Structure formats: C-alpha cells, structure tokens
Amino acid sequence: MSRWSRWITADVAAILVLMLLWALFFWRLLTPVIADQASIEKGDFSGQFVAFAAYQYQRFSVGEVPLWNPYNNGGLPFIGDTQAAVFYPPRLLTIALSKMAGGFSYHALELEMIAHVLLGSLLMYAFARRLTRTSAGSVPAAFIAALIFSYGGFMGSYPPLQVALLEAAIWLPLALLGLHEATQEGRFRPAWLALTAFAFGLSWLAGHPQTSFFQTYLLVAYLGYRAYEQRLGWRPFLMGTLAFGILGGGLAAVQLLPGFEYLSHTARTAMGFDAKGNGFPLQDAVQFVFPGVVSLWSPLYVGLIGLALAGIALWRQVPHSRFWGGVALFAFGLSMGAHTPLFAALYNALPGLRFFRGQERAAYLVSFGLALLAGLGAAHLASWDKLKDYQATLKIRRVLRVFAIVCAAAFGLLLVAWMGNQEAYGTILGTGAFVVLSALGAVLAIPYLLDAPDKPLRWILLGSMLALELFTVSMDRPSNYDSIPPDQQLSFQPPPLIQTALADTDQPFRVDGYRALHDNYGSLYGLADMRGISPLFLERTFALIEPNLINPLAWELFAVRYVYTDWQEMPIPSEIIASGDDRYGTVNLHRLTNPRPFALLVYNTEVIADAQAARQRLADAAFNARQTVLLEQPPTTPPGSPSADDHAEVTQFAPETFTIAVNAAGNAILSIATPYYPGWTAELDGKPAPILRAYSALSAVEVPAGQHTLIFRYDPLSYRAGALISLACWIGLGAFGIVQFIRSRNRHARR
C-alpha cells in the first residue's frame, strides 16, 4: 500500500471515529426509543431561538420574507435582530427540510445544532491536519484537536443553548484553512481567500456578532502571523485582509446592514463600561483543572490530557505553538472582563469591543487555542525518541507525577472539608475524585505513549482517555439536557390561556405576556406581545415598556387589550376572563375594559423634542395620552375638532404592511401603536406622507379632514441594499468556485 493510501485510510478511520463519537455524545437526541430520549433544556434555546426559528418557518414556508416581527418587544425589525439569522443558509435548509417533513418542530432546531457540532469537528480536523501535515502523528494530532474543540468545556457549556453562538463559532477552522493555504510555501495565493471569505460570511450570517467579532480579529492576526512567518511582506497582509473582509462582509450584507442600523437604535447603545465589563471571576481559572467547582459550566476545561499536551507544545516550542499560546492567553485575559486591566485598555483601543457584553464568551478562543496546542503537542510526541529525548522524558514524567500529587492533596483537603460539611462539599468532592483519576490517567497514558509513539494502539488509548474525560464533563449535562422527548418540551399548539386571546379576531391588538406567554413565544403563537427576551430591544420602546411589570401607560400606548398577571385586581378597569397556571404559579387573564385601539385619531398635540422629557410628561398623572399626542415637532396644519363620526379602522394587517381606513371631521393626528423606526413608509391616498415620532417612541401621521386610506409599509433601504450586495457576492463567489474547479480538473487531466 502506498504512503498516500495509508494516509487516506488513516483519515477515513479518524473521521469515522469522530462521527461515531458525535453520535455517542448526542445519542439521546438521536435515539428513536422514546423512553431514552432527551431534549435541550428550556431557556434561551426554546424561548429565543426556537420561537424565532418558528416565525422564520411560518413566513418563509408561505413565500414571505420576515422583515418585521410584530409579535415581540412591541414590534421589532426581525431582519435587523442578528440572532434571528434570517438568511443563514443552514437555517434555510432546516426550514426547507421541515417543510418537506410536514412542519417545523423543536427537534428540527436540535438537529440543526448537533449537525453544526459534527461539521465543526470535521472542519477542525481538516485545519489541524493541514497544520501538522509534515508530522508522522498528523492524523492523531488532528483527531485530538477536533475532539477538544467539539466536546471540550466550551462547546459542552452554553453554546448548545445559544444556537447562534455555536453556529457562528464552528466556521473558524475553515476560515483559517483558507488563510493558511493562501500563504503557503513562501508565496501569496489569493484564490484561497475565497474559502476564508465564505466561512467568514457564514459566521456573520449565523447571528452571533460577538463570536464573529472575535473571529475577525483572530483571522487578521493569523494572516499577519503567516505573512511574517512566510516573509511575504505587508502588502499581501493588507490585501488579504481587505479581500476576505470585503467579500465575506458582502456575503452577509443582507443581514449586516439592517443589523448595524438596528443596533444604533437599541437599548444596548446606552450601556457603558460597567455593563459591558462582566466576565469570568478570577477564581474561574481553577476550572482549567477542576470543572464545575465555581460555576454551572466549565468553558475553560479541555481535559487534563489536553492541557498536558498543550503544555508540551509550548515547552518544546513546537512550530505555531507560540502564536496559538498567545491567542489562548490573550483571550483568557479578555474573558476576565473588567476583573483585569486588560479589558479597560482594549475597551478604549479595540474597535467594536464596546458593543458587546459578556466577555466570558472569549473562552471560545481559549478553547480553540488550547485545542490546537494539544494537537501540536500530540504531533510532536509522534516523533519522540525516548533515548535521544531521555532527559525530557524524565521531566514530563516528573511534572505529571507532581501534578497528580497536587491533585490528590487537593482532593484530600476536600475530603476533610466534606467530613465537616457534607451538604456544602458533596458535589465538589465528586469533581475532586474525577480530577485525581484523570491526573492518574495522564500520568499513565502520556509516558506509555512516549515509550513507543509509533504504535497506533497507544494513540488509541490516549484518544480514548481524552474522550472519556471530556464526555464525562460535558455529555448529557442536566443544565443543558432534559430527560423528556422534544415534543413534550414545548407545545407548538397555543396553551388554553394563549388560545383565549387568539380567539379574539378583532385585530390588531397586543397583550402583556410577562406571565403565561413568556420569552419570545408571541412569535411562536402569533400573539402580539409588548414584551420579549431578545437582547436587542429598541431603546425608546424599552424605556416605555420595561420599567414596570404592571404598566398601564405602556398598555395604553401599545394598544394592549389583554394582560397576563397573578393580580386579582388591576389599577385600571378590567375583567378576568380566564385563569390557569404557568411556570411561576397561578395566572389570570385580564381583558381591559377600555383598551386603546391600534389606530386612534387625536386632535390635541404637545411638542416635546427631548425623549426623556416626553417620558416625564407621560408619567404625569394629569396627562391623558388618549386625548393628547406628544410630538417631536409641530404639525404642519393645526388640528381641528372631533366628532361622533370619527373613526380609524385597520382593514388589513400583515407584519410588513397594514391599511387603515380613516374618517376625520377635521385635521387630525392619527396615532398608531407601532414603533417609529427607519424603513417604515406611509402613503395617504396613494401619496407619500411623513411619519412623525409620537410619545417619544411610536408613530403618527397627519391626516386632513375627510375620508382617507393610509397604508404603512416596512421595506428598509438597508435590507434592499444589503440583499443586492449579498446576491452579487454569492453569485460572484459561486462563479469563481466553478472556474477554479474547472481549472483544477484541467490541470489534473494534463498530468
């Protein structure tokens, strides 16, 4: 058998094992045996991502593009909420397959999530394999790197619950592979940057900008490192950065442009350093070794064998180890947030960092860097000569033994503490025992490998022990998985309390769904909720809605007709029309006695340009928001007087367009309970009509006396421009790929 054939055979075997391990890790999500099935725990996965994905499905499956979502946050630009991932290709595939299967389901998004874990594993294998291709241990090294990246503490913690984060993260190895090939053998090969741009664009489309932000800086740093290492000079670095950045950004422009527009109007912009400096507490560093002793998850854990291999790579100064060690160290410092001075320095120096909170998510790059370091360390051990490297072998044995002794001593202290307080130290004691066993495994497995690194069985033993470590910590965690089938996790049929409100066909109206409806389930059931849990909330609507759980002012302004609450009596007249239970206990459904209509003719105006001053005026008990509309600028024509025949009726309503029939006795202001936001246009009797900002956050239009038809449409320029850019970039990338494929086949044919 030729050397090439042996490599192919080894690669096929490694990939098959990775696939088998993936099936084992997620077997409870894949098994057809109902009694054994598990599902992703409720939380962000269900309340945010399933709800929004279901809304995507509902709209796309009938041929509509979901640009606006009227069902949460009082209305929001769905295309601008990046976590919705409206045009992410794998999500579109999930929607298409769900349509063929008969409908979208909880399990459909679970399958999308675990498919990304497998894809990330294979992409990491490919990149690590390329990075170590000159080593005799390239295959096991790539296998180890892929194993740690896919099933280490980071991927086994919150990413499965925050699908957008996981799906944005897995494209990094492919993007790095493109950069590596573009700077190979001392020459610049820009055609490979198309691969980087493809992965880069998909990451941004996946819907977690913070993860893609981390990726962006890492890709720039890696290209700079490769340009320096290969002595390419600064021009390929600059040209390459611009090339993959512009093309990749163009691929994602259909979401990026609306996303940037939305971000500038959200409550996130009001957050300062204190709100964005949260990160790991310093004590979380112990979770490199002792998983789960500080927090619910252990995103820094890569296994003790993985940690040892990474340490060997750094100690022996294996090629590329300094770069990836620097990445892991830098990202670890960033993950601490404001607990270290590094974040303060970067906050003011690193463009874009001030947009994000939750700096602990930089653990993504810590895990990635350590996974590659472990792979590099494993590749180095494959060529180990125990006679030539005798002293080094002794040092490795000595360090591993000392480490195991330290772990055993720590376990002994925990055991003593447990004897004094079993309730407080019971769970930590189990972790201590696991760490001691893992340390002993490293003491046995790594020196055993060093004795004969050319024997495949010893590599199989090392990989098996590493998988055992990682799976023990991350597999089937109660924080992530619930032991019930996915169809029992969340009903796609509205519960009785929700169905009661949906039975009201006099649309449109909103509800206050803080109780009973919860999360973003307004999008799931098609019930317009003034609340929601999307992290991006329009700043001015947020300021009106969120300060109070019982909020009659917000009910008035946002045309709320039903309120879910445990209160028996409300501060304004209402009637309890149904009762039931939710996750917090008993809940009542109140129907407000005199709810404000969605569209309302108002004849009195006050002009207050400042949003804060407008909110203070609204809070004045003497102010009547139904009789007087607050505007930022005076109307062009003074309003007249009302009459009994006045009416404004919504005759057609859809998320991106609605029609209002108006009959006004005199000039009036039509107050509309929809957020004031760029991209909305109004036509009065077929002619453009300016939209005014009312009550600091909502919309209004001047209407003259008489009968009129007003049409509101949401068709933002940011979406149209982004769609054209993305379409051109995808067509260009596809054509370029076809040309490169034909050229490659022709070259092989000539050989």
N, C-alpha and C positions, 0 to 999 in steps of 0.2 A: 504494500500500500504506500502511495506517495505521501510526502510530508503534507501537501495541500489537502489530500483526502483525510489524513489524520486530523488536521485542523478542523475540517468541515464536520467530521464525525464528532469531535470533542465539542464543537459549538452547538451542534444539534442536540447532543446529550445535555449540555448545560441549559439550553433553552427549554428543553422538555422538562427538566427538573424544576426550573423556575416556574413553569406553568403548573406543574403538579403541586408545588409549594403554595402557589397562589390559590389553587382550588382547595387545598387543605385549609389555608388561612380563612377563606371565606366560605367554607363548606356549609355552614348553617344558613347562609344566604342563598346557596345554590341547590341544597338538597330538596328533592320532591316530597320527602317524608314530612308531613305536616307537623307531627309531634316533635320533630327535631328542629323545625325551622326557627330562625331568629330574624330580627329586623333591626334597622337602625333606630336607635332611641329617638323619641320625640325631642324637639328642641329646635335649633336653627335648621336642621335638615328638613323637618316637617313644616315648621311654621314659616320659614323663609323660602327655602329652595323648592320644596315640593309644591307649595302654594303658587309660587311664581311660575314654575315649570308647567303646572296645570293650566294656568292662564295662557301661557305661550301656546300650549297644545290646543286649547279651546279656540284661540284666534287663528293660528296657522292652519289648523285642520279644516277650516272653512274658507281658506284662501285670503285671510286678512292679516296684515302686518300689525302687531301690537305696539303701536307708538305711544299710546297714553293708557294709563290704568286708573279708572275712576273708583276702584274698589278698596283702596287703602290710602292712608295718610291724607284723606280729604281730596285725593286726586294727585297723581304724580306722573312725570314723563317716563314711562316704562322703558323706552329706548335709552334714556339717559341714566337709569339706575344700572350701573355696571354689573352688579351681581345678578341681574336678570339674565345676562348673557344671551340676549335676544337672537343674535346671529352667529353664535358659536357653532361651527359645523357639527361636532359630535352631538350637541343638543338637538340640532335639526334632524340628525339621523335617529336619535331616540324618539323624537316626535313622529317621524315617518314610520318607524317600526311599530310604535304604539298604535298608530292609525291602522296599520295592517293587522295588528293583533286584536283590534276591537276597542281600544281606548287607552288613555293614559292611566298609570297606576303608581302607587307608592313604590312598588318593586321595580318599575321601569327606571326610576332615578337611582335606586340602589344598584341595579345592573350597570348603569352608566358610570357610577362611581367606581365600582370594582373593576370594570373594564379599563378605566384610566390607571388604576394601580398596576394592572398587568402591563399595560402599554409603557408606563413609566419604568417598570422593572426591565423590560426589554430594551428600552432606549438607553437606560443607564448601563446595561450590559454592553451595548454597542459602543458607547463612548469610552468606557473603561477598557474595553477590549482593544480599541484603537490606540488608546494612550499607552498601553503596555504591550503592544504587539511584538516588540523585539524580545520580550522575556519568554522563557520556557514555561513560565507559570501564568501566561496571559489569560488563559481560559478560567482557571480557578480564581485568579485575581479579579476578573470582570464579574464572575459569579458572586464573589463576596461583596464587591461594591454594590451590585444590584440588590443583593439580599438586604444589606443595611439600609440603603436608600428607601426601599419599598416597605420594609417591615420594622425599621428602627422606631425609636420612641416618637419621632416627629410624625411620620406618616401614620403611626398607630394611635395618635392622640386626637386632636380636634379636626384635622383635615377631612376625615370621612364625614364629619358632621357639617363642615363648612365646605360644601362641594366645590364652590368656585375657587377656593384656595387650593384644594388638591388638584383640580383640573388645570389651573394656571401653573402649578409647580412642576408638573411632570414633563413639560416641554423643554426644560433647561438642558438636559443631556443632548438632545438633538440639535439645539442651537449651538452648543459648544462644539459638537462634532463638525458642524459646518465651518466654524471658525478655525478649528484645528486643521481641517483639510485645506482651507484657503491659505494657510501659512505653513505648508508642509515643504520640507526639503529645501529650505532657504529661498523659496520663491513665492510670490503672491499669485494665487489662483482665484480671482474674484468670482468665478462662476459658482463656487461653493457657497458664497454668501447668500445665494438664493435659498439654500437649505436653512441657514440661520434666520433669514427674514421670515420664512414660512413658519418656523417654530415660534419665533418672536411674536409674529402676528397672532398666532393661535393662542399664545399665552395671554395676550391682552384681550382677545375676544372672550376668553374663558370667564372673565368677570371678577377677578380679584386684583385690583390695581396695585395694592401694596406688594403682593408677591411678584408681580410683573415688574414693579419698580426695583425691587431687589435684583431681579434677573438682569434688568437693563444695565445696572452699574457693574454687575459681575461680568457680563458679556463685554462691556467696554474694557474692563480691567484685564480680562483674559486676552482680548485682541492686542492690547498694549503689551502684555507679557509675551505673547507669541511673536509680535513684531520685534521686540527687543531680543528674545532668545534666538530667533532666526536671522537677526541682523537685517531686517527689512527696511528699517528707517521709519520716519514719522509719516510719510505720505500714504503708504498702504494702511497704516493705522487710522489716519484721518478719513481716507476714502472708504475704508471698510466700515467704519463706524457710521458714517453718513449713509452708506449703501444699505446696510441691513436695517438701520434705524428708520430711514425714509420708506423703504419698501415694506418692512414689517408694520410700521405705523399706518401706511396706506392700506394694507390688507385689513386692518382693524378700524379704519377711519369711520366706517358706518356706525360703530359704537363709540369710538373715542371722541368724535366731535360733539355728539349730543351729551356724552358723559362729562366732558370738560364744561360744557355750557351749564349742565345741571349742578355740577359741583360748586360753581360760583354763586349759586342761589341757595345752597343748603345750609342747615344749621352747623355743619362741620366747619364752615369758614369762621365761625365765632369762637371756636375752641382755640386756646392758647397753649403755651408750653406746658403748663401744669396738666392739662387734659390729655396731651399727646405724649407725655414722658413716661407713661406707665410701661413697665417691663418686668422681667424676672427679678425677684428679690435676690440679693447676693447669695443667700443660702441655697438657692436652686442649683448652684454649682455641684452640690453633693449628688444630684441626680444623674451625673455622668456615671456614677458608680452604684448609688442606691436609688433605684427607681421608685417613685410613688411615695417617698417619705415626706415630701414638702407640699406637693400639690396633687390634684386629681390626676393629671397627666405627667408624663416624663419625656418631653420632646427632645431633651438633650441626650437621651440614652441611646447608645449604639452597640451595646453589648461589651462585656469585658474583653472578649477575644478581639472584637473590632477595635476597641480602644488600644489594646496592646499592639495590634498590627499597625495602627496609625502612629503610635509612638515609635515603633521600629523604623517606619519610613522616615520620620523626622530625624531620629537619632543617626541613621545611616545616610542621611542627606540624599535620598533617592531622587532622581530627576523628577521635577514638577512638585516635589513634596513641600518645598518652601512656599511656593505660591498657594497651594491648597491649605497648608497650615496657616498661612497668613489670612486667607479667606475665613477659615473657621474661627481664628482668634478675633479678627475684626468683627465678624458677625456676632460672636458671643458677647463682646463688649457692647455692641449696639442693642442686643437683645435685653440688656440690663436697663435700658431706658435711662431715665434721669437718676438712677441709683449710682451712675458713674459719670465723671465729667465728659466722657466721650460723646454722649448724646447731645449735651449742650453745645459742644463745638460743632458737631455735624448738623445740628438743627439750624445753625446760622450759616453754614458753609455748603451743605449738600443740597442742591436744588431739588425740590419736590418732597423732601423729608417732612416738612411741616404740614403736609396734607394728611398724614396718617397717624393714627394712634395704635396702641397695641404693639409696642416694639418687640415684644417677646416672639413675634412671628419671624424675626430674623433667625430664630432657631432652625428655620428651613435651610439656610446657608451653612449653619454649623453642622447640621446632619449631613448635608451634601458634601461639604469639605471633608469631614471625617470619613464618610463612606469611600470617597476616592483615595484618601490617605491609607485607609485599611487595604484597599485594592492594590495600591502601590507597594505597601509593605508586604503583602502576600506575594506579589510578583518578584520582589527582591529575595524573599526566602526560597523561591523556587530554584534559584541558582546558588544556594548556600552550600558552602564546603566546610563541613564541621572540623576538618583538620586545619585548613587554611584560616578559618574564622574561629579557631578554638577559644581564644580569649573572649571574643564577642559572644560566643555561645554561652560561656560561663556567666557573662554579665546578664544575658537575657534570663537564664535560669535563676540567677540570684535575685534580680529585680522582681520576677514573677513570684518567687517564694516570699520575698519580703512583703510584697503587695498582699498575698494570700494571708500572711500572718497578721498584717494590719487589719484586714477584713475580719479575720477570726477574732481579733482583740475587740474590734468594734461590736461584733456580734455578742461577745461575752459581756460587754458593758450593757448592751440592750437586754440581754437575758437577766442580768441583775436588776435593771430598772423594771423589767416586766414582772419579776417576782414581787416587787414592791407595789406595782400598779398595773395589774393585768389588763384592765379595761383600756388604759391610755396607750399601752405599748404592744397590744396584741397584734395589730396589723403590721406594725413596723418590725416586729420580731420575725414574722414570716419573710419579709423582704430581706432582713439580715441573713437568715438561713439560706435564701436563694443566692445572695451575693457570695457567701462563703463557698457554696457549691460551684458557682460559676468561676470563681477565682481558682478553685482547685482544678476545675476543668481546663482553664487556661494554662495552669502550671504543668498539667499532664500533656495536653494536646500540642502546644507550640513546640516544646523541646522534642516531643516524639516526632513531629514533622521535621525538625532540623536534623534529626539523625539520618533521614532518608527522604529528602524532599522530592525525589524523582518517582516515588511510589504513589500512584493515584489513590490507593485506599487511605493513605494518611491525609490527603487533601479532603477526601470524602468525609473522614472523621471530623476534621476541623470545621468544614462547612456545616455538617450536621449539628455539631455542638453550638455553633453560632446561631443556626436557625432555631435550635431549642431555646437558647437564651432569649432571642428576640420574640419568638412566638409566645413564650411564657409570659412576657411582659405585656404584649400588645394584642394577642389573639383573644377574641370573644370577651373583651372588657365590658363589665357591667355599665360603665359610664357611656359606652358607645352602642352597645347592642342589648336588645330586649328579647327575652325568650318567648316571643309570640310571632306568628306569621305576619307578613307585611300587610295583608288585607284586614287584619284586626288592629293594626297600629293606628290607622286613620281612615275614617269613612269618607268616601268621596260623595256620598249622599248627605245632604244637609240634615243635621240633627233636628228634632222637633222644634226646639226654640228658634232655630235659624229658619226653618221652613215656615214658621208662623209669620215672620217678617217678609219672607219671599212671596208669600201668598198675596201680599198687597200689590196689586197690579197698577196702582196709580203712581207710576214712575215719572220722574226720578225723585229719590229721597235718600237720605243717609241714616245710618244707625251709629250709636256709640257702642262699639263692640269690645270695650275693655274687658268685660265679663262675657262668658258664654261663647262669643265668637273668637276672640283672642288672635294674637300673632298677625299673620297676613292671610288668614283664612277667608277674609272678604273676597280676595282674588280667587280662591278655590271654589267658593259657593256662588259667586256673582252677586254678593250683597255689599253695597257701597258703605264702607266703614270710614269714619273720620279718623280712626287710629290705625296703627300698623307698627311693625318692628323693623322695617327696613332701616339700616343705619344712615341712609341718606333721606332726609326729611326737609322739605322746603322751609327755609329759615323763618319766614314770616307766618306761614300756616302753623308751624311748630309752636311759635310763640303764642298763638291764639288757642291752640288745642291742648297742649301738653301740661301747662302749669297746674291744672286741677283735674282730678278724676271725676268729680261732679261739676260739670262746666256748662251751665245754662247759656252763657254768652256764646260759646262755641257751637252749641246745639242750634242756636238762633242763626248764626252767621252761615253755618254749613248745611242748613236745611235738614237737620236731624229730626226724624219722626219717631224713632224707637230707641230706647235706652235699655241696655242690659246692665243690671246692678243688683246688689243684695239689699238695697234700701227698700223699705216699705212705702215711704212717702218721699216725694221729690220736692225740691224747692220751688218748682213751678207746677201748675196743674197737669196731672197725668192719670192714666188708668192702667192697672196691672191686668194684662190680657193673657198671660201665661206664666208658669213657674216651672223650674226644673233645677238641675244641678250641673255644675261644671267642675273643673279641676280644683277650685277653691271652696266649693260647697254650694249652698242654696243660692239661686239667682232668679230674679224676677225680670220679666219683660214688660217695660212701661211703654205705653203709647202716649205721646204728648198730646194734650187736649187741643192745643192750637199751634201746631208746628208751622214754621215759616215755609212758604213754598220755595222751590228751587229758583224760580224766576219771579221777581217782585218789582212792581212799579213804585217808585218813591219820588216824592215831589219836594222834599226838603233836603238841602245839602249843607254840609260844613266842609271847609277846606282846611286840611291839616297835612302839610307836606312830610313831616317827620313821622316815621313809623312808630317810634316809642311814644311820642305824644299822642298819636292816634289810638294806641292801645290804652293809654291812660284815660283818654276820653271815653273809650268804650267801657272801661271799668267803672265809670261814674254811674252811680245808681239812678241818677236823674236822666241819663241819656237813653233814648228809645231807638234802638238800631233798626226797628221796623219802619219807623216813620222818617228817620233821617239817615242819609247815606254820607259817610265820610269819604271825601275825595282828596287826591293829592294836588289837584288843580281845579280851578273853577270851570263849570260847564260853559260851553260857547253860547248857549241860549238859556236864559233864566227859566227854571221850571214853572209850570202853570199850577192848576188846582185839580185835585182828584174828583172823580165822580163815581157813582154806583156802578156804572157800566164798564169801568176799567178792568182789564184782565190781561194776564200774561200766562200763556199756556204752552208747555213743552209738548209739541205734537210729534216729535220724532227724537229718539235719543239713542246714540251709539257712542262708544268710547271716544272716537276722534271727531265726531260731528253730532250736533244736535240743532233742532229747529224750534223756534219759539214764535208763536202767533201772538201779536200784541195789539191791544186796542186801548189807546190813551186819550183821555179827554183833553189834555193839554200837553205841552212839552214836559217830558219826564226823564228820570234816570231809571233804566232797567238794571236792577241789581241782580247779579247771577252768582249762585253759590258754587262757583268753580274757581280754582286758584288763578291768579294773574301770573302768566308765565310766557316767555318768548315762544313764538311758534303758533300761538292761537291767533286766528284772524276772525273778523266778523264782517258779515255782509247784511246790510239793511236794504231790503227790497232790491237785491242784486247789486248794490253799490257798496264799496268798502266803507266800513265805519270804524273809527278809532275805539280801541278798548281802553277804558280808564281803570286805574287801580282804586279799589274801594276797600274801606275798612283796613287798610294797610296791606292786605294780602289777597283780596278777592277781585272779581271782575265786574265791570259795569259798562253800559253803553247808553249814550244819549239817544232818545227816540222823540221825534216830533209828534205832535197831536195827530191822531188818526189811526187807521189800521195798517199794520206792517207785518212783514215776515223777516225775522232775524235768524241768520244761520251762522253758527260758530263752527270753525274747523281747526283741527290741530294738524299742521303739516310743516314742521320746522325746517328752516333752511339748513340747519346743522345736519339733519338727517339726510336731506336730499343731496347736499354737497358730499357728505361722508359716503353715501351709497354710490355716487358716481366715481369717487376716488377709489373706493374698495373694489368696485366692479372692474375698473380699468386695471388695477394692480393684480387682481386674481386672474383676469384674462391674460395679462402680460406674463405673470408667473407661470401659468399653465402652458402658454406658447413656448416660453423659454425652456420649460422642462421637457416638452416634446422634442424641441430642436436638439437639446443636449442628449436625449435618449437616442435619437436617430444617429447623431454623430458618434455616440459611443458604440452603437451596433455596427456602424460602418468601419470604425477603427478595428473592432474585433474581427470583422469579416476580411479585412485586408491582411491580418496577421497569419 
